[in-house]
Amino acid sequence: ADRDRIGVFEAANKGTVFLDEIGDIDPAFQAKLLRFLQEREIRPVGSPREKKVDVRVVVATNRNLQKMVEEGKFREDLWFRLNAVQLTMPPLRERRGDVPLLTHFFLSKYNSRYTRNVKLTESGLKALKDFTWPGNIRQLQHLIERLTILAPPTSNDARIDAEAVHDAISAMEPGGAAGETLAETEADQVRRVLAATGGNKSRAAAILGIERKTLYRKLERMKL
């Protein structure tokens, strides 16, 4: 280290650190995190001594950590240390009443981002509430972003109805229409999404509901 840099835990001293996807961390970091949780000390790179840090640690995961412990994929001592207070967030399919709130939040967000005035019809909202959302909130978010970008304009604004929702859901489902049917009818959608994302292929693939490698194949076929 050629200069002082404050790390996450030090920056959060007297506050809270949120660690997302804790089930995905590698064994080496599991050991380091356990040591920090036990000692509440950090040692900056290049420093000969430790610093005491007082933080509250909140973690989140969509994995079954107990099962991972039994399979030897997650340290049991770290699991016990993290599992002081456990809050379970039900999946979106078990809280359908949240769908309208989240939908309008995302719609407002992407209307602003893409300078659009897209409206959601009652039939469109019903179609969203009726879906099971295996991909949870992220799937809903990507779907609304896709619908916002691709909603056809009318004289005053654009509207998302049940047909548009069903078509978008079908395209985003694994093994569904998105996999290999973009070539003709959705070529224009690819161009519009890429334009909206400023050419960011990873983000465009997420919005379109396809793998990035699939998008690359489409772009090669379209000579883009």
Buried (B, 14 or more C-beta within 10 A) or exposed (E): EEEEEEEEBEEBBEEEBEBEEBBEBEEEEBEEBBEBBEEBEBEBEEEEEEBEBEBEBBBEBEEEBEEBBEEEEBBEEBBEBBEEEEEEEEEBEEEBEBBBEBBEEBBEBBBEEBEBEBBBBEBBBBBBBEBEBEBEBEBBBBBBBBBBBBBEEEEEEBBBBBEBBBBBBEBBBEEBBBBEEBEEEBBEBBBBBBEBBEEEBEBBBBBBBBBBEBBEBBBEEEEE
